[in-house]
C-alpha cells in the first residue's frame, strides 16, 4: 500500500512538472495582454498622446492607476505605442518599487536598490525550467526502471529508493516555481527598463 502511494505521488509530481512548463509559458506569452490592459488604461492611453506629463489632470490619472510616486513620463511611455499591452502590466505590478530620481532604479524586497536589467533573462530562465521538467520526467522513469533493474553502483544506490526519487521530483517542482517567480520579476523590470530613455528624453 505504501509503495502504491509513493508511485502515485511520483506520477502526480511528474504531471505537475509538465504542467508547470505549459502554465509558465502560457503566462509569459498571454498573461499581460489578456488581463492588465483594461478599459481604464485604454482611456488613459487615449488622452496620453496629446497630454503633457506635467499637467495636473494627467498626473492625477496616473496616480489613480499606478500610484502617486510614479513619474508621469514613465506612465505616458508605458500606455502609448506598440508595446503598451506588454509594458502596462509590469509597470502596475512594480510601480511602488520604482525610484525615478537620478535615473530609473528599483528597490528590491530586501531593501537594496539597483538599476533595471538591460538584458532580458527570460531565455536563460526558461531553459532552466525546461531542464527541470526533463529531470523530473527522468526521475519518474527511473522509479519504474529500478523496479526490474537495480542500480548496482554504491554511490548511486539512492536511485533504487522510490521515496528518495519522489522527494527529488517535488524538490524540482518547488525550484521550478521559484525560478518562474524570479523570471516574472526580472522580466517585469526588463520591460520597465525599456521605458527609461523616456525620462531623459522628456527632460
C-alpha positions as CSV (number, residue, x, y, z in Angstrom):
1,X,0.0,0.0,0.0
2,X,2.8,2.4,0.9
3,X,4.5,1.6,-2.5
4,X,1.3,2.4,-4.4
5,X,1.1,5.7,-2.6
6,X,4.7,6.6,-3.4
7,X,4.3,5.8,-7.1
8,X,1.1,7.7,-7.2
9,X,2.8,10.7,-5.8
10,X,5.7,10.3,-8.2
11,X,3.2,10.2,-11.1
12,X,1.5,13.3,-9.8
13,X,4.8,15.1,-9.4
14,X,5.8,14.4,-13.0
15,X,2.4,15.6,-14.3
16,X,2.8,18.7,-12.2
17,X,6.3,19.4,-13.6
18,X,5.0,19.0,-17.1
19,X,2.0,21.3,-16.4
20,X,4.3,23.9,-14.9
21,X,6.1,24.3,-18.3
22,X,2.7,24.9,-20.0
23,X,1.4,27.2,-17.3
24,X,4.6,29.3,-17.2
25,X,4.9,29.5,-20.9
26,X,1.2,30.5,-21.3
27,X,1.6,33.2,-18.6
28,X,4.7,34.6,-20.4
29,X,3.0,34.8,-23.7
30,X,-0.6,35.8,-23.0
31,X,-0.8,37.0,-19.3
32,X,-0.4,40.7,-19.5
33,X,-2.1,41.1,-22.8
34,X,-5.3,39.4,-21.5
35,X,-5.5,40.9,-18.0
36,X,-3.7,44.2,-17.5
37,X,-4.5,46.4,-20.5
38,X,-8.0,47.2,-19.3
39,X,-10.6,49.8,-20.2
40,X,-9.3,52.3,-17.7
41,X,-5.8,52.1,-19.2
42,X,-7.2,52.4,-22.7
43,X,-8.9,55.6,-21.6
44,X,-5.7,56.9,-20.1
45,X,-3.8,56.0,-23.3
46,X,-6.3,57.8,-25.4
47,X,-5.6,61.0,-23.5
48,X,-1.9,60.4,-23.2
49,X,-0.9,61.0,-26.8
50,X,-1.8,64.7,-26.6
51,X,-1.3,65.2,-22.9
52,X,1.5,67.0,-21.1
53,X,3.0,64.7,-18.4
54,X,3.3,67.7,-16.2
55,X,-0.4,68.6,-16.4
56,X,-2.4,68.2,-13.2
57,X,-5.1,66.1,-14.9
58,X,-2.7,63.6,-16.3
59,X,-0.7,63.4,-13.0
60,X,-4.0,62.6,-11.2
61,X,-4.9,60.0,-13.7
62,X,-1.5,58.3,-13.4
63,X,-1.7,58.4,-9.6
64,X,-5.1,56.7,-9.6
65,X,-3.9,53.8,-11.8
66,X,-0.2,53.5,-10.9
67,X,0.3,55.2,-7.5
68,X,1.3,58.7,-6.5
69,X,5.1,58.3,-6.8
70,X,5.4,57.2,-10.4
71,X,6.9,59.7,-12.8
72,X,4.1,60.6,-15.3
73,X,6.6,60.5,-18.2
74,X,7.1,56.8,-17.5
75,X,3.4,56.1,-17.4
76,X,2.9,58.0,-20.7
77,X,5.5,55.9,-22.4
78,X,4.0,52.7,-21.0
79,X,0.4,53.2,-22.1
80,X,1.2,54.5,-25.6
81,X,2.9,52.9,-28.6
82,X,3.1,49.4,-29.9
83,X,4.3,47.9,-26.6
84,X,1.6,49.2,-24.4
85,X,-0.1,45.9,-23.7
86,X,3.3,44.4,-22.7
87,X,4.6,47.2,-20.5
88,X,1.4,48.3,-18.7
89,X,1.2,45.1,-16.6
90,X,4.8,45.2,-15.4
91,X,4.5,48.9,-14.5
92,X,1.3,48.3,-12.5
93,X,2.9,45.5,-10.5
94,X,6.2,47.2,-9.8
95,X,5.4,50.9,-9.7
96,X,5.6,51.1,-5.9
97,X,9.2,49.8,-6.1
98,X,10.5,52.3,-8.7
99,X,12.7,55.3,-7.9
100,X,12.8,57.8,-10.8
101,X,15.2,60.4,-9.3
102,X,18.7,60.5,-10.7
103,X,17.9,57.7,-13.2
104,X,15.4,54.8,-13.0
105,X,16.2,52.4,-10.2
106,X,14.3,49.6,-8.4
107,X,14.1,48.9,-4.7
108,X,14.2,45.2,-4.2
109,X,12.3,43.3,-1.4
110,X,15.4,43.2,0.8
111,X,15.7,47.0,0.6
112,X,18.7,47.3,-1.7
113,X,18.4,49.3,-5.0
114,X,19.8,48.6,-8.4
115,X,19.4,49.7,-12.0
116,X,16.9,47.8,-14.1
117,X,18.3,44.9,-16.1
118,X,19.3,45.9,-19.7
119,X,19.2,42.3,-20.9
120,X,16.1,40.0,-20.9
121,X,16.9,37.0,-18.7
122,X,13.8,35.1,-19.9
123,X,15.6,32.8,-22.3
124,X,18.1,31.5,-19.7
125,X,15.4,31.0,-17.0
126,X,13.0,29.3,-19.4
127,X,15.8,26.9,-20.3
128,X,16.3,26.1,-16.6
129,X,12.6,25.4,-16.3
130,X,12.6,23.0,-19.2
131,X,15.7,21.2,-17.9
132,X,14.0,20.9,-14.5
133,X,10.9,19.4,-16.2
134,X,13.1,16.9,-18.1
135,X,14.9,16.0,-14.9
136,X,11.5,15.3,-13.2
137,X,10.5,13.1,-16.1
138,X,13.8,11.2,-15.9
139,X,13.4,10.6,-12.2
140,X,9.8,9.4,-12.8
141,X,11.0,6.9,-15.4
142,X,13.9,5.9,-13.2
143,X,11.5,4.9,-10.5
144,X,9.8,2.4,-12.9
145,X,13.1,1.2,-14.4
146,X,14.6,0.3,-11.0
147,X,11.6,-2.0,-10.3
148,X,13.2,-4.6,-12.5
149,X,16.9,-3.4,-12.8
150,X,18.5,-2.1,-9.7
151,X,21.5,0.3,-10.0
152,X,24.4,-1.6,-8.5
153,X,26.9,1.2,-8.0
154,X,27.1,2.0,-4.3
155,X,27.3,5.8,-4.9
156,X,24.0,5.6,-6.9
157,X,22.1,3.4,-4.5
158,X,19.7,6.2,-3.8
159,X,18.3,5.7,-7.3
160,X,16.8,2.4,-6.1
161,X,14.7,4.1,-3.4
162,X,11.4,5.4,-4.7
163,X,10.8,7.7,-1.7
164,X,14.1,9.5,-2.5
165,X,13.1,9.9,-6.1
166,X,9.7,11.2,-5.1
167,X,11.3,13.8,-2.8
168,X,13.7,14.9,-5.6
169,X,10.8,15.3,-8.0
170,X,8.9,17.6,-5.6
171,X,12.1,19.5,-4.9
172,X,12.4,20.1,-8.6
173,X,8.8,21.3,-8.8
174,X,9.5,23.7,-6.0
175,X,12.7,25.0,-7.6
176,X,10.8,25.5,-10.9
177,X,8.2,27.5,-9.1
178,X,10.8,29.8,-7.6
179,X,12.6,30.2,-10.9
180,X,9.3,31.1,-12.5
181,X,8.7,33.8,-9.9
182,X,12.2,35.1,-10.4
183,X,11.6,35.1,-14.2
184,X,8.4,37.1,-13.8
185,X,10.0,39.6,-11.5
186,X,13.1,40.2,-13.7
187,X,11.1,40.3,-16.9
188,X,8.9,43.0,-15.4
189,X,11.9,45.0,-14.6
190,X,13.4,44.5,-18.0
191,X,10.2,45.7,-19.7
192,X,10.1,48.8,-17.5
193,X,13.8,49.4,-18.1
194,X,13.0,49.7,-21.8
195,X,10.9,52.8,-20.9
196,X,13.8,54.5,-19.1
197,X,15.0,56.6,-22.1
198,X,11.7,58.4,-22.0
199,X,12.7,60.0,-18.6
200,X,15.7,61.7,-20.1
201,X,14.1,62.4,-23.5
202,X,11.3,64.3,-21.8
203,X,13.8,66.3,-19.8
